[in-house]
Amino acid sequence: MSADTQAHLAAIKAAQRTLDQACTFAELHATAKPLFQRVMRRSGSSPVVVRVVWPGVLQVFDPQTGDVLAEGVPGHPGWLKGSRGFE
């Protein structure tokens, strides 16, 4: 293995360690408070509450009842939880 390849692999490993540490740090400091929350008004439909919570999950709620109308997969907000084999 060439020196350039070894240096590249070492840099990738270092970046992965840094990312792992940052993920742990973020998880420890994440609160129950949503990262983002807004009311989405839709023409012809009732408004809904759109919320993003740790670890990057998009949730849609009925503001009247609090019922979850839709929930995404962590890291893939547009993928519906329960579909495509995601539970």
PDB file of N, CA, C and O in Angstrom:
ATOM      1  N   MET A   1       0.842  -1.167   0.000  1.00  0.00           N
ATOM      2  CA  MET A   1       0.000   0.000   0.000  1.00  0.00           C
ATOM      3  C   MET A   1       0.895   1.240   0.000  1.00  0.00           C
ATOM      4  O   MET A   1       1.864   1.328   0.753  1.00  0.00           O
ATOM      5  N   SER A   2       0.549   2.178  -0.850  1.00  0.00           N
ATOM      6  CA  SER A   2       1.391   3.373  -0.989  1.00  0.00           C
ATOM      7  C   SER A   2       1.222   4.300   0.222  1.00  0.00           C
ATOM      8  O   SER A   2       0.249   4.206   0.971  1.00  0.00           O
ATOM      9  N   ALA A   3       2.184   5.182   0.386  1.00  0.00           N
ATOM     10  CA  ALA A   3       2.135   6.154   1.483  1.00  0.00           C
ATOM     11  C   ALA A   3       0.927   7.076   1.336  1.00  0.00           C
ATOM     12  O   ALA A   3       0.311   7.459   2.330  1.00  0.00           O
ATOM     13  N   ASP A   4       0.586   7.434   0.090  1.00  0.00           N
ATOM     14  CA  ASP A   4      -0.582   8.292  -0.142  1.00  0.00           C
ATOM     15  C   ASP A   4      -1.868   7.589   0.275  1.00  0.00           C
ATOM     16  O   ASP A   4      -2.744   8.199   0.888  1.00  0.00           O
ATOM     17  N   THR A   5      -1.979   6.313  -0.054  1.00  0.00           N
ATOM     18  CA  THR A   5      -3.161   5.544   0.315  1.00  0.00           C
ATOM     19  C   THR A   5      -3.256   5.410   1.830  1.00  0.00           C
ATOM     20  O   THR A   5      -4.340   5.556   2.395  1.00  0.00           O
ATOM     21  N   GLN A   6      -2.145   5.137   2.487  1.00  0.00           N
ATOM     22  CA  GLN A   6      -2.132   5.024   3.943  1.00  0.00           C
ATOM     23  C   GLN A   6      -2.533   6.346   4.602  1.00  0.00           C
ATOM     24  O   GLN A   6      -3.296   6.356   5.567  1.00  0.00           O
ATOM     25  N   ALA A   7      -2.023   7.442   4.084  1.00  0.00           N
ATOM     26  CA  ALA A   7      -2.365   8.760   4.627  1.00  0.00           C
ATOM     27  C   ALA A   7      -3.850   9.055   4.429  1.00  0.00           C
ATOM     28  O   ALA A   7      -4.507   9.608   5.311  1.00  0.00           O
ATOM     29  N   HIS A   8      -4.362   8.682   3.274  1.00  0.00           N
ATOM     30  CA  HIS A   8      -5.787   8.892   2.983  1.00  0.00           C
ATOM     31  C   HIS A   8      -6.654   8.067   3.936  1.00  0.00           C
ATOM     32  O   HIS A   8      -7.629   8.582   4.482  1.00  0.00           O
ATOM     33  N   LEU A   9      -6.314   6.813   4.139  1.00  0.00           N
ATOM     34  CA  LEU A   9      -7.066   5.954   5.056  1.00  0.00           C
ATOM     35  C   LEU A   9      -6.987   6.461   6.499  1.00  0.00           C
ATOM     36  O   LEU A   9      -7.977   6.422   7.228  1.00  0.00           O
ATOM     37  N   ALA A  10      -5.821   6.931   6.900  1.00  0.00           N
ATOM     38  CA  ALA A  10      -5.664   7.489   8.248  1.00  0.00           C
ATOM     39  C   ALA A  10      -6.529   8.741   8.419  1.00  0.00           C
ATOM     40  O   ALA A  10      -7.115   8.946   9.483  1.00  0.00           O
ATOM     41  N   ALA A  11      -6.612   9.566   7.396  1.00  0.00           N
ATOM     42  CA  ALA A  11      -7.443  10.771   7.450  1.00  0.00           C
ATOM     43  C   ALA A  11      -8.926  10.404   7.547  1.00  0.00           C
ATOM     44  O   ALA A  11      -9.680  11.045   8.279  1.00  0.00           O
ATOM     45  N   ILE A  12      -9.336   9.384   6.817  1.00  0.00           N
ATOM     46  CA  ILE A  12     -10.730   8.924   6.872  1.00  0.00           C
ATOM     47  C   ILE A  12     -11.054   8.384   8.264  1.00  0.00           C
ATOM     48  O   ILE A  12     -12.115   8.682   8.813  1.00  0.00           O
ATOM     49  N   LYS A  13     -10.145   7.591   8.838  1.00  0.00           N
ATOM     50  CA  LYS A  13     -10.371   7.060  10.186  1.00  0.00           C
ATOM     51  C   LYS A  13     -10.459   8.183  11.207  1.00  0.00           C
ATOM     52  O   LYS A  13     -11.307   8.141  12.099  1.00  0.00           O
ATOM     53  N   ALA A  14      -9.597   9.184  11.091  1.00  0.00           N
ATOM     54  CA  ALA A  14      -9.619  10.318  12.015  1.00  0.00           C
ATOM     55  C   ALA A  14     -10.929  11.095  11.881  1.00  0.00           C
ATOM     56  O   ALA A  14     -11.519  11.498  12.883  1.00  0.00           O
ATOM     57  N   ALA A  15     -11.376  11.301  10.658  1.00  0.00           N
ATOM     58  CA  ALA A  15     -12.639  12.006  10.433  1.00  0.00           C
ATOM     59  C   ALA A  15     -13.810  11.216  11.006  1.00  0.00           C
ATOM     60  O   ALA A  15     -14.733  11.802  11.571  1.00  0.00           O
ATOM     61  N   GLN A  16     -13.782   9.893  10.866  1.00  0.00           N
ATOM     62  CA  GLN A  16     -14.852   9.058  11.401  1.00  0.00           C
ATOM     63  C   GLN A  16     -14.875   9.122  12.929  1.00  0.00           C
ATOM     64  O   GLN A  16     -15.945   9.203  13.531  1.00  0.00           O
ATOM     65  N   ARG A  17     -13.680   9.085  13.563  1.00  0.00           N
ATOM     66  CA  ARG A  17     -13.613   9.209  15.026  1.00  0.00           C
ATOM     67  C   ARG A  17     -14.190  10.547  15.480  1.00  0.00           C
ATOM     68  O   ARG A  17     -14.937  10.613  16.457  1.00  0.00           O
ATOM     69  N   THR A  18     -13.838  11.603  14.766  1.00  0.00           N
ATOM     70  CA  THR A  18     -14.343  12.935  15.106  1.00  0.00           C
ATOM     71  C   THR A  18     -15.858  12.986  14.964  1.00  0.00           C
ATOM     72  O   THR A  18     -16.547  13.543  15.819  1.00  0.00           O
ATOM     73  N   LEU A  19     -16.376  12.409  13.890  1.00  0.00           N
ATOM     74  CA  LEU A  19     -17.817  12.376  13.671  1.00  0.00           C
ATOM     75  C   LEU A  19     -18.518  11.562  14.755  1.00  0.00           C
ATOM     76  O   LEU A  19     -19.570  11.968  15.249  1.00  0.00           O
ATOM     77  N   ASP A  20     -17.952  10.430  15.125  1.00  0.00           N
ATOM     78  CA  ASP A  20     -18.529   9.608  16.202  1.00  0.00           C
ATOM     79  C   ASP A  20     -18.580  10.383  17.510  1.00  0.00           C
ATOM     80  O   ASP A  20     -19.587  10.346  18.216  1.00  0.00           O
ATOM     81  N   GLN A  21     -17.498  11.087  17.836  1.00  0.00           N
ATOM     82  CA  GLN A  21     -17.455  11.883  19.065  1.00  0.00           C
ATOM     83  C   GLN A  21     -18.484  13.010  19.022  1.00  0.00           C
ATOM     84  O   GLN A  21     -19.151  13.280  20.020  1.00  0.00           O
ATOM     85  N   ALA A  22     -18.613  13.662  17.883  1.00  0.00           N
ATOM     86  CA  ALA A  22     -19.583  14.746  17.739  1.00  0.00           C
ATOM     87  C   ALA A  22     -21.012  14.231  17.859  1.00  0.00           C
ATOM     88  O   ALA A  22     -21.865  14.901  18.439  1.00  0.00           O
ATOM     89  N   CYS A  23     -21.277  13.060  17.322  1.00  0.00           N
ATOM     90  CA  CYS A  23     -22.603  12.454  17.414  1.00  0.00           C
ATOM     91  C   CYS A  23     -22.942  12.148  18.870  1.00  0.00           C
ATOM     92  O   CYS A  23     -24.046  12.444  19.327  1.00  0.00           O
ATOM     93  N   THR A  24     -22.003  11.562  19.590  1.00  0.00           N
ATOM     94  CA  THR A  24     -22.205  11.276  21.007  1.00  0.00           C
ATOM     95  C   THR A  24     -22.438  12.571  21.784  1.00  0.00           C
ATOM     96  O   THR A  24     -23.328  12.639  22.632  1.00  0.00           O
ATOM     97  N   PHE A  25     -21.643  13.591  21.494  1.00  0.00           N
ATOM     98  CA  PHE A  25     -21.775  14.889  22.142  1.00  0.00           C
ATOM     99  C   PHE A  25     -23.167  15.472  21.894  1.00  0.00           C
ATOM    100  O   PHE A  25     -23.831  15.918  22.830  1.00  0.00           O
ATOM    101  N   ALA A  26     -23.606  15.468  20.638  1.00  0.00           N
ATOM    102  CA  ALA A  26     -24.915  16.014  20.286  1.00  0.00           C
ATOM    103  C   ALA A  26     -26.031  15.232  20.968  1.00  0.00           C
ATOM    104  O   ALA A  26     -26.993  15.821  21.462  1.00  0.00           O
ATOM    105  N   GLU A  27     -25.908  13.921  20.997  1.00  0.00           N
ATOM    106  CA  GLU A  27     -26.926  13.084  21.635  1.00  0.00           C
ATOM    107  C   GLU A  27     -27.014  13.382  23.129  1.00  0.00           C
ATOM    108  O   GLU A  27     -28.111  13.438  23.685  1.00  0.00           O
ATOM    109  N   LEU A  28     -25.877  13.572  23.777  1.00  0.00           N
ATOM    110  CA  LEU A  28     -25.870  13.871  25.207  1.00  0.00           C
ATOM    111  C   LEU A  28     -26.495  15.232  25.513  1.00  0.00           C
ATOM    112  O   LEU A  28     -27.095  15.418  26.571  1.00  0.00           O
ATOM    113  N   HIS A  29     -26.352  16.174  24.592  1.00  0.00           N
ATOM    114  CA  HIS A  29     -26.832  17.522  24.833  1.00  0.00           C
ATOM    115  C   HIS A  29     -28.162  17.828  24.160  1.00  0.00           C
ATOM    116  O   HIS A  29     -28.695  18.927  24.311  1.00  0.00           O
ATOM    117  N   ALA A  30     -28.697  16.872  23.423  1.00  0.00           N
ATOM    118  CA  ALA A  30     -30.009  17.067  22.805  1.00  0.00           C
ATOM    119  C   ALA A  30     -31.052  17.083  23.916  1.00  0.00           C
ATOM    120  O   ALA A  30     -30.963  16.316  24.876  1.00  0.00           O
ATOM    121  N   THR A  31     -32.024  17.947  23.780  1.00  0.00           N
ATOM    122  CA  THR A  31     -33.074  18.053  24.788  1.00  0.00           C
ATOM    123  C   THR A  31     -34.387  17.574  24.200  1.00  0.00           C
ATOM    124  O   THR A  31     -34.468  17.207  23.028  1.00  0.00           O
ATOM    125  N   ALA A  32     -35.390  17.584  25.022  1.00  0.00           N
ATOM    126  CA  ALA A  32     -36.719  17.210  24.544  1.00  0.00           C
ATOM    127  C   ALA A  32     -37.297  18.300  23.644  1.00  0.00           C
ATOM    128  O   ALA A  32     -38.268  18.067  22.924  1.00  0.00           O
ATOM    129  N   LYS A  33     -36.698  19.485  23.690  1.00  0.00           N
ATOM    130  CA  LYS A  33     -37.160  20.592  22.865  1.00  0.00           C
ATOM    131  C   LYS A  33     -36.848  20.297  21.390  1.00  0.00           C
ATOM    132  O   LYS A  33     -35.736  19.888  21.058  1.00  0.00           O
ATOM    133  N   PRO A  34     -37.828  20.506  20.516  1.00  0.00           N
ATOM    134  CA  PRO A  34     -37.578  20.268  19.085  1.00  0.00           C
ATOM    135  C   PRO A  34     -36.479  21.178  18.552  1.00  0.00           C
ATOM    136  O   PRO A  34     -36.298  22.300  19.027  1.00  0.00           O
ATOM    137  N   LEU A  35     -35.749  20.680  17.561  1.00  0.00           N
ATOM    138  CA  LEU A  35     -34.739  21.483  16.883  1.00  0.00           C
ATOM    139  C   LEU A  35     -35.410  22.542  16.008  1.00  0.00           C
ATOM    140  O   LEU A  35     -34.860  23.618  15.777  1.00  0.00           O
ATOM    141  N   PHE A  36     -36.607  22.213  15.528  1.00  0.00           N
ATOM    142  CA  PHE A  36     -37.384  23.100  14.657  1.00  0.00           C
ATOM    143  C   PHE A  36     -38.850  22.766  14.852  1.00  0.00           C
ATOM    144  O   PHE A  36     -39.214  21.595  14.957  1.00  0.00           O
ATOM    145  N   GLN A  37     -39.694  23.788  14.903  1.00  0.00           N
ATOM    146  CA  GLN A  37     -41.132  23.548  14.976  1.00  0.00           C
ATOM    147  C   GLN A  37     -41.874  24.748  14.415  1.00  0.00           C
ATOM    148  O   GLN A  37     -41.633  25.885  14.820  1.00  0.00           O
ATOM    149  N   ARG A  38     -42.767  24.490  13.490  1.00  0.00           N
ATOM    150  CA  ARG A  38     -43.585  25.550  12.891  1.00  0.00           C
ATOM    151  C   ARG A  38     -44.941  24.966  12.493  1.00  0.00           C
ATOM    152  O   ARG A  38     -45.077  23.768  12.246  1.00  0.00           O
ATOM    153  N   VAL A  39     -45.924  25.839  12.440  1.00  0.00           N
ATOM    154  CA  VAL A  39     -47.233  25.457  11.917  1.00  0.00           C
ATOM    155  C   VAL A  39     -47.180  25.605  10.409  1.00  0.00           C
ATOM    156  O   VAL A  39     -46.769  26.640   9.885  1.00  0.00           O
ATOM    157  N   MET A  40     -47.600  24.562   9.722  1.00  0.00           N
ATOM    158  CA  MET A  40     -47.661  24.585   8.260  1.00  0.00           C
ATOM    159  C   MET A  40     -49.129  24.721   7.862  1.00  0.00           C
ATOM    160  O   MET A  40     -49.958  23.866   8.172  1.00  0.00           O
ATOM    161  N   ARG A  41     -49.419  25.796   7.182  1.00  0.00           N
ATOM    162  CA  ARG A  41     -50.786  26.027   6.715  1.00  0.00           C
ATOM    163  C   ARG A  41     -50.873  25.548   5.272  1.00  0.00           C
ATOM    164  O   ARG A  41     -50.040  25.877   4.428  1.00  0.00           O
ATOM    165  N   ARG A  42     -51.909  24.764   5.024  1.00  0.00           N
ATOM    166  CA  ARG A  42     -52.074  24.179   3.695  1.00  0.00           C
ATOM    167  C   ARG A  42     -53.407  24.628   3.123  1.00  0.00           C
ATOM    168  O   ARG A  42     -54.430  24.554   3.803  1.00  0.00           O
ATOM    169  N   SER A  43     -53.405  25.086   1.896  1.00  0.00           N
ATOM    170  CA  SER A  43     -54.669  25.532   1.297  1.00  0.00           C
ATOM    171  C   SER A  43     -55.593  24.335   1.108  1.00  0.00           C
ATOM    172  O   SER A  43     -55.199  23.301   0.569  1.00  0.00           O
ATOM    173  N   GLY A  44     -56.819  24.500   1.560  1.00  0.00           N
ATOM    174  CA  GLY A  44     -57.813  23.438   1.427  1.00  0.00           C
ATOM    175  C   GLY A  44     -57.727  22.365   2.489  1.00  0.00           C
ATOM    176  O   GLY A  44     -58.522  21.425   2.470  1.00  0.00           O
ATOM    177  N   SER A  45     -56.789  22.474   3.414  1.00  0.00           N
ATOM    178  CA  SER A  45     -56.637  21.477   4.470  1.00  0.00           C
ATOM    179  C   SER A  45     -56.370  22.173   5.798  1.00  0.00           C
ATOM    180  O   SER A  45     -56.006  23.349   5.837  1.00  0.00           O
ATOM    181  N   SER A  46     -56.551  21.446   6.861  1.00  0.00           N
ATOM    182  CA  SER A  46     -56.266  21.989   8.186  1.00  0.00           C
ATOM    183  C   SER A  46     -54.768  22.161   8.370  1.00  0.00           C
ATOM    184  O   SER A  46     -53.982  21.414   7.788  1.00  0.00           O
ATOM    185  N   PRO A  47     -54.364  23.140   9.175  1.00  0.00           N
ATOM    186  CA  PRO A  47     -52.935  23.298   9.444  1.00  0.00           C
ATOM    187  C   PRO A  47     -52.398  22.127  10.255  1.00  0.00           C
ATOM    188  O   PRO A  47     -53.144  21.443  10.956  1.00  0.00           O
ATOM    189  N   VAL A  48     -51.109  21.911  10.148  1.00  0.00           N
ATOM    190  CA  VAL A  48     -50.439  20.859  10.911  1.00  0.00           C
ATOM    191  C   VAL A  48     -49.180  21.452  11.538  1.00  0.00           C
ATOM    192  O   VAL A  48     -48.678  22.483  11.090  1.00  0.00           O
ATOM    193  N   VAL A  49     -48.680  20.794  12.573  1.00  0.00           N
ATOM    194  CA  VAL A  49     -47.433  21.191  13.208  1.00  0.00           C
ATOM    195  C   VAL A  49     -46.321  20.317  12.642  1.00  0.00           C
ATOM    196  O   VAL A  49     -46.411  19.089  12.675  1.00  0.00           O
ATOM    197  N   VAL A  50     -45.273  20.951  12.122  1.00  0.00           N
ATOM    198  CA  VAL A  50     -44.120  20.240  11.587  1.00  0.00           C
ATOM    199  C   VAL A  50     -42.978  20.438  12.585  1.00  0.00           C
ATOM    200  O   VAL A  50     -42.674  21.558  12.995  1.00  0.00           O
ATOM    201  N   ARG A  51     -42.362  19.331  12.959  1.00  0.00           N
ATOM    202  CA  ARG A  51     -41.328  19.367  13.995  1.00  0.00           C
ATOM    203  C   ARG A  51     -40.154  18.489  13.582  1.00  0.00           C
ATOM    204  O   ARG A  51     -40.347  17.421  13.001  1.00  0.00           O
ATOM    205  N   VAL A  52     -38.938  18.938  13.881  1.00  0.00           N
ATOM    206  CA  VAL A  52     -37.733  18.121  13.702  1.00  0.00           C
ATOM    207  C   VAL A  52     -37.126  17.907  15.079  1.00  0.00           C
ATOM    208  O   VAL A  52     -36.849  18.864  15.802  1.00  0.00           O
ATOM    209  N   VAL A  53     -36.920  16.644  15.436  1.00  0.00           N
ATOM    210  CA  VAL A  53     -36.343  16.288  16.730  1.00  0.00           C
ATOM    211  C   VAL A  53     -35.093  15.443  16.503  1.00  0.00           C
ATOM    212  O   VAL A  53     -34.894  14.869  15.432  1.00  0.00           O
ATOM    213  N   TRP A  54     -34.258  15.381  17.535  1.00  0.00           N
ATOM    214  CA  TRP A  54     -33.057  14.549  17.478  1.00  0.00           C
ATOM    215  C   TRP A  54     -33.482  13.118  17.300  1.00  0.00           C
ATOM    216  O   TRP A  54     -34.430  12.719  17.977  1.00  0.00           O
ATOM    217  N   PRO A  55     -32.891  12.315  16.473  1.00  0.00           N
ATOM    218  CA  PRO A  55     -31.724  12.509  15.612  1.00  0.00           C
ATOM    219  C   PRO A  55     -32.104  12.795  14.171  1.00  0.00           C
ATOM    220  O   PRO A  55     -31.824  11.991  13.282  1.00  0.00           O
ATOM    221  N   GLY A  56     -32.727  13.913  13.937  1.00  0.00           N
ATOM    222  CA  GLY A  56     -33.090  14.297  12.570  1.00  0.00           C
ATOM    223  C   GLY A  56     -34.356  13.630  12.083  1.00  0.00           C
ATOM    224  O   GLY A  56     -34.438  13.200  10.932  1.00  0.00           O
ATOM    225  N   VAL A  57     -35.354  13.543  12.965  1.00  0.00           N
ATOM    226  CA  VAL A  57     -36.630  12.924  12.608  1.00  0.00           C
ATOM    227  C   VAL A  57     -37.654  14.021  12.358  1.00  0.00           C
ATOM    228  O   VAL A  57     -37.869  14.884  13.209  1.00  0.00           O
ATOM    229  N   LEU A  58     -38.281  13.985  11.198  1.00  0.00           N
ATOM    230  CA  LEU A  58     -39.344  14.922  10.856  1.00  0.00           C
ATOM    231  C   LEU A  58     -40.673  14.320  11.299  1.00  0.00           C
ATOM    232  O   LEU A  58     -40.994  13.182  10.958  1.00  0.00           O
ATOM    233  N   GLN A  59     -41.447  15.098  12.065  1.00  0.00           N
ATOM    234  CA  GLN A  59     -42.747  14.641  12.558  1.00  0.00           C
ATOM    235  C   GLN A  59     -43.807  15.655  12.160  1.00  0.00           C
ATOM    236  O   GLN A  59     -43.547  16.858  12.121  1.00  0.00           O
ATOM    237  N   VAL A  60     -45.010  15.157  11.864  1.00  0.00           N
ATOM    238  CA  VAL A  60     -46.142  16.010  11.530  1.00  0.00           C
ATOM    239  C   VAL A  60     -47.278  15.652  12.490  1.00  0.00           C
ATOM    240  O   VAL A  60     -47.660  14.489  12.618  1.00  0.00           O
ATOM    241  N   PHE A  61     -47.814  16.686  13.165  1.00  0.00           N
ATOM    242  CA  PHE A  61     -48.843  16.481  14.175  1.00  0.00           C
ATOM    243  C   PHE A  61     -50.105  17.257  13.841  1.00  0.00           C
ATOM    244  O   PHE A  61     -50.060  18.286  13.166  1.00  0.00           O
ATOM    245  N   ASP A  62     -51.224  16.749  14.321  1.00  0.00           N
ATOM    246  CA  ASP A  62     -52.481  17.481  14.308  1.00  0.00           C
ATOM    247  C   ASP A  62     -52.443  18.417  15.511  1.00  0.00           C
ATOM    248  O   ASP A  62     -52.353  17.938  16.641  1.00  0.00           O
ATOM    249  N   PRO A  63     -52.508  19.741  15.311  1.00  0.00           N
ATOM    250  CA  PRO A  63     -52.404  20.651  16.449  1.00  0.00           C
ATOM    251  C   PRO A  63     -53.601  20.581  17.401  1.00  0.00           C
ATOM    252  O   PRO A  63     -53.491  20.975  18.562  1.00  0.00           O
ATOM    253  N   GLN A  64     -54.723  20.091  16.925  1.00  0.00           N
ATOM    254  CA  GLN A  64     -55.920  19.987  17.763  1.00  0.00           C
ATOM    255  C   GLN A  64     -55.839  18.808  18.723  1.00  0.00           C
ATOM    256  O   GLN A  64     -56.166  18.939  19.902  1.00  0.00           O
ATOM    257  N   THR A  65     -55.403  17.658  18.217  1.00  0.00           N
ATOM    258  CA  THR A  65     -55.423  16.424  19.010  1.00  0.00           C
ATOM    259  C   THR A  65     -54.046  15.999  19.499  1.00  0.00           C
ATOM    260  O   THR A  65     -53.935  15.248  20.468  1.00  0.00           O
ATOM    261  N   GLY A  66     -52.984  16.480  18.829  1.00  0.00           N
ATOM    262  CA  GLY A  66     -51.633  16.038  19.155  1.00  0.00           C
ATOM    263  C   GLY A  66     -51.268  14.715  18.505  1.00  0.00           C
ATOM    264  O   GLY A  66     -50.168  14.201  18.712  1.00  0.00           O
ATOM    265  N   ASP A  67     -52.189  14.156  17.714  1.00  0.00           N
ATOM    266  CA  ASP A  67     -51.926  12.887  17.032  1.00  0.00           C
ATOM    267  C   ASP A  67     -50.801  13.047  16.013  1.00  0.00           C
ATOM    268  O   ASP A  67     -50.715  14.060  15.319  1.00  0.00           O
ATOM    269  N   VAL A  68     -49.943  12.037  15.935  1.00  0.00           N
ATOM    270  CA  VAL A  68     -48.886  12.009  14.930  1.00  0.00           C
ATOM    271  C   VAL A  68     -49.517  11.593  13.608  1.00  0.00           C
ATOM    272  O   VAL A  68     -50.092  10.509  13.504  1.00  0.00           O
ATOM    273  N   LEU A  69     -49.410  12.441  12.611  1.00  0.00           N
ATOM    274  CA  LEU A  69     -49.971  12.142  11.299  1.00  0.00           C
ATOM    275  C   LEU A  69     -48.962  11.451  10.392  1.00  0.00           C
ATOM    276  O   LEU A  69     -49.330  10.633   9.548  1.00  0.00           O
ATOM    277  N   ALA A  70     -47.696  11.784  10.571  1.00  0.00           N
ATOM    278  CA  ALA A  70     -46.625  11.182   9.766  1.00  0.00           C
ATOM    279  C   ALA A  70     -45.311  11.380  10.509  1.00  0.00           C
ATOM    280  O   ALA A  70     -45.133  12.360  11.232  1.00  0.00           O
ATOM    281  N   GLU A  71     -44.398  10.440  10.321  1.00  0.00           N
ATOM    282  CA  GLU A  71     -43.079  10.528  10.944  1.00  0.00           C
ATOM    283  C   GLU A  71     -42.056   9.948   9.999  1.00  0.00           C
ATOM    284  O   GLU A  71     -42.246   8.868   9.439  1.00  0.00           O
ATOM    285  N   GLY A  72     -40.956  10.684   9.825  1.00  0.00           N
ATOM    286  CA  GLY A  72     -39.892  10.231   8.941  1.00  0.00           C
ATOM    287  C   GLY A  72     -38.909   9.323   9.654  1.00  0.00           C
ATOM    288  O   GLY A  72     -39.029   9.054  10.849  1.00  0.00           O
ATOM    289  N   VAL A  73     -37.945   8.865   8.895  1.00  0.00           N
ATOM    290  CA  VAL A  73     -36.881   7.993   9.388  1.00  0.00           C
ATOM    291  C   VAL A  73     -35.682   8.873   9.749  1.00  0.00           C
ATOM    292  O   VAL A  73     -35.373   9.811   9.014  1.00  0.00           O
ATOM    293  N   PRO A  74     -35.000   8.590  10.867  1.00  0.00           N
ATOM    294  CA  PRO A  74     -33.833   9.408  11.224  1.00  0.00           C
ATOM    295  C   PRO A  74     -32.850   9.540  10.062  1.00  0.00           C
ATOM    296  O   PRO A  74     -32.410   8.548   9.481  1.00  0.00           O
ATOM    297  N   GLY A  75     -32.521  10.784   9.742  1.00  0.00           N
ATOM    298  CA  GLY A  75     -31.575  11.048   8.666  1.00  0.00           C
ATOM    299  C   GLY A  75     -32.190  11.054   7.280  1.00  0.00           C
ATOM    300  O   GLY A  75     -31.543  11.448   6.310  1.00  0.00           O
ATOM    301  N   HIS A  76     -33.438  10.619   7.185  1.00  0.00           N
ATOM    302  CA  HIS A  76     -34.148  10.596   5.898  1.00  0.00           C
ATOM    303  C   HIS A  76     -35.551  11.143   6.134  1.00  0.00           C
ATOM    304  O   HIS A  76     -36.512  10.373   6.170  1.00  0.00           O
ATOM    305  N   PRO A  77     -35.685  12.445   6.294  1.00  0.00           N
ATOM    306  CA  PRO A  77     -36.967  13.011   6.697  1.00  0.00           C
ATOM    307  C   PRO A  77     -38.116  12.738   5.740  1.00  0.00           C
ATOM    308  O   PRO A  77     -39.271  12.718   6.165  1.00  0.00           O
ATOM    309  N   GLY A  78     -37.837  12.528   4.477  1.00  0.00           N
ATOM    310  CA  GLY A  78     -38.893  12.271   3.505  1.00  0.00           C
ATOM    311  C   GLY A  78     -39.306  10.817   3.392  1.00  0.00           C
ATOM    312  O   GLY A  78     -40.227  10.499   2.641  1.00  0.00           O
ATOM    313  N   TRP A  79     -38.648   9.928   4.119  1.00  0.00           N
ATOM    314  CA  TRP A  79     -39.014   8.511   4.090  1.00  0.00           C
ATOM    315  C   TRP A  79     -39.955   8.239   5.244  1.00  0.00           C
ATOM    316  O   TRP A  79     -39.596   8.465   6.400  1.00  0.00           O
ATOM    317  N   LEU A  80     -41.133   7.765   4.957  1.00  0.00           N
ATOM    318  CA  LEU A  80     -42.154   7.507   5.962  1.00  0.00           C
ATOM    319  C   LEU A  80     -41.784   6.309   6.827  1.00  0.00           C
ATOM    320  O   LEU A  80     -41.526   5.216   6.322  1.00  0.00           O
ATOM    321  N   LYS A  81     -41.762   6.533   8.137  1.00  0.00           N
ATOM    322  CA  LYS A  81     -41.492   5.444   9.081  1.00  0.00           C
ATOM    323  C   LYS A  81     -42.574   4.376   8.897  1.00  0.00           C
ATOM    324  O   LYS A  81     -43.756   4.699   8.784  1.00  0.00           O
ATOM    325  N   GLY A  82     -42.171   3.120   8.869  1.00  0.00           N
ATOM    326  CA  GLY A  82     -43.111   2.027   8.682  1.00  0.00           C
ATOM    327  C   GLY A  82     -43.234   1.585   7.234  1.00  0.00           C
ATOM    328  O   GLY A  82     -43.767   0.512   6.952  1.00  0.00           O
ATOM    329  N   SER A  83     -42.739   2.412   6.310  1.00  0.00           N
ATOM    330  CA  SER A  83     -42.728   2.012   4.904  1.00  0.00           C
ATOM    331  C   SER A  83     -41.299   1.673   4.527  1.00  0.00           C
ATOM    332  O   SER A  83     -40.377   1.965   5.289  1.00  0.00           O
ATOM    333  N   ARG A  84     -41.101   1.080   3.397  1.00  0.00           N
ATOM    334  CA  ARG A  84     -39.770   0.735   2.911  1.00  0.00           C
ATOM    335  C   ARG A  84     -38.979  -0.107   3.910  1.00  0.00           C
ATOM    336  O   ARG A  84     -37.749  -0.128   3.866  1.00  0.00           O
ATOM    337  N   GLY A  85     -39.679  -0.800   4.811  1.00  0.00           N
ATOM    338  CA  GLY A  85     -39.012  -1.658   5.777  1.00  0.00           C
ATOM    339  C   GLY A  85     -38.454  -0.921   6.985  1.00  0.00           C
ATOM    340  O   GLY A  85     -37.712  -1.513   7.770  1.00  0.00           O
ATOM    341  N   PHE A  86     -38.794   0.368   7.158  1.00  0.00           N
ATOM    342  CA  PHE A  86     -38.323   1.127   8.309  1.00  0.00           C
ATOM    343  C   PHE A  86     -39.359   1.088   9.402  1.00  0.00           C
ATOM    344  O   PHE A  86     -40.526   1.401   9.167  1.00  0.00           O
ATOM    345  N   GLU A  87     -38.953   0.711  10.582  1.00  0.00           N
ATOM    346  CA  GLU A  87     -39.873   0.663  11.734  1.00  0.00           C
ATOM    347  C   GLU A  87     -39.465   1.639  12.769  1.00  0.00           C
ATOM    348  O   GLU A  87     -40.116   1.744  13.809  1.00  0.00           O
TER     349      GLU A  87
END
